[in-house]
Amino acid sequence: MILENKTAIITGGTRGIGRAIVEKFAQEGAKVVFTGTSQVSSELEKALNAIGAAYEFVRADAASLADAEKVCETCMNRFGRVDILVNNAGITRDMLLMMMSEKDWDDVVAVNLKSVFNYTKVVSSVMLRQRLGSIVNLSSVAGVVGNPGQCNYAATKAGIIGFTKSIAKEIGRRNIRCNAIAPGLIDTDMTRNMPAEARDAIAKNISLRRIGKPEEIANTALFLASDLSSYISGQVIICDGGM
């Protein structure tokens, strides 16, 4: 129960990596407020109720600053503090640049990158008053090495890395840490839409010879959110199986 008495806000928490983080944090004793654009599944609610989790789901648009304020207000009204922020919300609109529309670019930037600004701006004001907090941002290996057909996605994930390092320097003096995780290929709804042969080909080039699990990213987020990483800030942990 290494997050006992901690309260966390997690964006994009209804599916994939975000859902795994919600469940892991709840299992470790955290009170959790999580967001999504669609209704939370009964399966996830049952899992949280089974462990006696204290949680709140808020339907919210990650690209909206007003929604970020609403989520933070909900968390403060129910739990009185915010100790952890996980910026996980993200989408893809994959296309080669020459065929990519302006909307494809704008949508990905708004959800993936602007959302990190929105929630960090709102939540950090609470953390500054508390003089305590841990922010974990979900980047991607695409933001480190690039990926053809994903210039919009890779640009946002690279931007998250720069944002993370800058914010760590801005608010570290108030005992607030900010780190990022850069996952590789993880078994989520997003990657299950890939052709099987493409997934197999990528897996063969991963040192561990397999695709990662959402729970493995959740474990990394747990480490960065908890006091186990109390002297780590401004860092990017690449979690890609040695890809």
C-alpha positions in Angstrom: 0.0 0.0 0.0 2.7 2.5 -1.0 0.2 5.1 -2.0 -1.9 5.0 1.1 -3.3 8.4 2.1 -2.3 9.8 -1.4 -4.8 11.2 -3.9 -4.2 11.0 -7.6 -5.7 12.5 -10.8 -5.3 10.3 -13.9 -6.4 11.5 -17.3 -7.5 9.1 -19.9 -8.1 6.4 -17.3 -10.9 4.3 -18.8 -8.8 2.2 -21.2 -5.4 0.8 -21.9 -2.5 2.1 -20.0 -4.6 4.7 -18.2 -7.0 2.0 -16.9 -4.0 -0.1 -15.7 -2.7 2.9 -13.8 -6.1 3.6 -12.2 -6.3 0.0 -11.0 -2.7 -0.2 -9.8 -2.9 3.1 -7.9 -6.2 2.0 -6.3 -4.7 -1.4 -5.3 -1.8 0.5 -3.6 -4.2 2.6 -1.5 -4.6 5.8 -3.5 -7.8 7.7 -3.7 -8.3 8.1 -7.5 -10.1 10.7 -9.7 -9.9 9.7 -13.3 -11.2 11.0 -16.6 -12.3 9.9 -20.0 -14.4 11.0 -22.9 -16.7 7.9 -22.8 -18.5 6.4 -19.9 -16.5 4.2 -17.5 -17.1 0.5 -18.1 -19.0 -1.6 -15.6 -16.0 -4.0 -15.6 -13.6 -1.3 -14.3 -16.2 -0.2 -11.7 -16.5 -3.7 -10.5 -12.8 -4.1 -10.2 -12.4 -0.9 -8.2 -15.4 -1.7 -6.0 -14.0 -5.2 -5.3 -10.9 -3.7 -3.7 -12.8 -1.1 -1.8 -11.3 1.8 -3.8 -12.2 5.4 -3.1 -12.6 6.8 -6.6 -14.5 9.3 -8.8 -14.9 9.3 -12.5 -15.3 12.6 -14.4 -16.3 12.7 -18.0 -14.0 15.4 -19.5 -12.3 16.6 -22.6 -8.5 16.5 -22.0 -8.0 19.4 -24.4 -10.3 21.7 -22.4 -8.7 23.9 -19.6 -12.2 24.4 -18.2 -12.7 20.7 -17.9 -9.3 20.4 -16.2 -10.4 22.9 -13.6 -13.6 21.0 -13.1 -11.7 17.7 -12.5 -9.4 19.3 -10.0 -12.3 21.0 -8.2 -14.0 17.6 -8.0 -10.9 16.0 -6.5 -10.5 18.8 -3.9 -14.1 18.8 -2.9 -14.1 15.0 -2.3 -10.6 14.3 -1.1 -9.2 17.7 -0.1 -5.8 17.4 -1.8 -4.0 16.2 -4.9 -0.7 14.4 -4.4 -0.2 12.8 -7.8 -1.1 13.8 -11.4 -0.7 11.4 -14.2 -1.1 13.0 -17.7 -2.0 10.0 -19.8 -4.8 11.1 -22.2 -3.7 10.6 -25.8 -4.9 9.8 -29.3 -3.4 9.0 -32.7 -4.3 10.2 -36.2 -1.6 8.3 -38.1 -0.9 9.5 -41.7 2.1 10.4 -43.8 2.7 14.2 -43.7 1.8 14.8 -47.3 -1.7 13.3 -46.7 -2.2 14.5 -43.1 -5.0 17.1 -42.7 -4.7 20.2 -40.5 -7.4 18.7 -38.3 -5.4 15.5 -37.9 -2.5 17.7 -36.6 -4.6 20.0 -34.4 -6.6 17.2 -32.8 -3.5 15.2 -31.7 -1.7 18.4 -30.5 -4.8 19.4 -28.5 -5.4 16.0 -26.8 -1.8 14.8 -26.3 0.1 18.0 -25.6 -2.3 20.8 -24.6 -3.9 18.5 -22.1 -0.6 18.2 -20.3 -0.4 22.0 -20.1 -4.0 22.2 -18.9 -3.8 19.7 -16.0 -0.3 20.6 -14.9 -1.2 24.3 -14.8 -4.3 23.6 -12.7 -3.0 20.9 -10.4 0.4 22.4 -9.8 -1.2 25.4 -8.1 -2.6 23.0 -5.5 0.7 21.2 -5.2 2.5 24.5 -4.7 0.3 25.3 -1.8 0.9 21.8 -0.4 4.6 22.0 -1.1 4.4 18.4 -2.2 3.5 16.5 -5.4 4.5 14.1 -8.1 3.6 14.6 -11.8 4.0 11.7 -14.2 3.6 12.4 -17.9 3.1 9.7 -20.5 5.4 10.3 -23.5 6.4 7.6 -26.0 9.5 6.2 -27.7 8.1 7.9 -30.8 8.9 11.2 -29.1 12.5 10.0 -28.7 13.3 8.4 -32.0 10.5 9.5 -34.3 8.2 7.2 -36.4 7.1 7.5 -40.0 3.4 8.2 -40.4 3.3 9.7 -36.9 4.9 13.1 -37.1 1.9 14.7 -35.2 2.0 12.0 -32.5 5.8 12.0 -32.2 5.9 15.8 -32.1 3.5 15.9 -29.1 5.3 13.1 -27.3 8.7 14.9 -27.8 7.0 18.1 -26.6 5.9 16.3 -23.4 9.6 15.5 -22.7 10.6 19.1 -23.0 7.7 20.2 -20.9 8.5 17.6 -18.3 12.1 18.8 -17.9 11.2 22.4 -17.8 8.4 22.0 -15.2 10.8 19.9 -13.0 13.1 22.9 -12.9 10.3 25.4 -12.3 8.6 23.8 -9.3 11.2 21.5 -7.8 12.1 24.0 -5.1 8.5 23.4 -3.7 9.2 19.7 -3.4 7.2 18.8 -6.5 8.7 16.3 -8.9 7.9 15.9 -12.6 9.0 12.9 -14.7 8.0 11.1 -17.9 7.6 7.6 -19.1 8.2 6.7 -22.8 6.5 3.4 -23.5 7.3 1.3 -26.5 4.8 -1.0 -28.2 2.2 -1.9 -25.5 -0.7 -4.3 -25.9 -3.7 -1.9 -25.9 -6.7 -1.2 -28.1 -4.6 1.2 -30.1 -2.0 -1.4 -31.0 -4.4 -4.3 -31.4 -5.7 -2.6 -34.6 -2.3 -3.2 -36.2 -1.9 -6.1 -38.6 -0.7 -9.2 -36.8 2.3 -9.5 -39.0 3.4 -5.9 -38.3 3.1 -6.6 -34.5 5.1 -9.8 -34.9 7.8 -8.0 -36.9 8.2 -5.3 -34.3 8.3 -7.9 -31.4 11.2 -9.7 -33.1 13.3 -6.5 -32.9 12.6 -6.0 -29.2 15.3 -7.3 -26.9 12.8 -9.1 -24.7 11.1 -10.5 -27.9 7.6 -9.5 -26.8 5.1 -6.6 -26.7 4.7 -4.9 -23.3 1.7 -5.1 -21.0 -0.2 -2.0 -19.7 0.5 -3.3 -16.2 4.2 -2.9 -16.8 3.8 0.8 -17.6 1.5 1.1 -14.6 4.2 -0.3 -12.4 6.7 2.3 -13.7 4.1 5.1 -13.0 3.6 3.7 -9.5 7.4 4.0 -8.9 7.5 7.6 -10.1 4.4 8.6 -8.3 5.5 7.1 -5.0 8.1 8.1 -2.4 10.3 5.3 -3.8 11.5 7.8 -6.4 11.7 10.8 -4.0 15.0 12.0 -5.5 14.1 11.5 -9.1 12.8 14.5 -11.2 13.1 15.8 -14.7 13.8 12.3 -16.1 12.4 10.2 -18.9 12.2 6.4 -18.2 12.1 4.5 -21.5 9.9 1.4 -20.9 10.2 -0.5 -24.2 11.7 -3.9 -23.5 15.0 -2.9 -25.0 13.5 -2.0 -28.4 
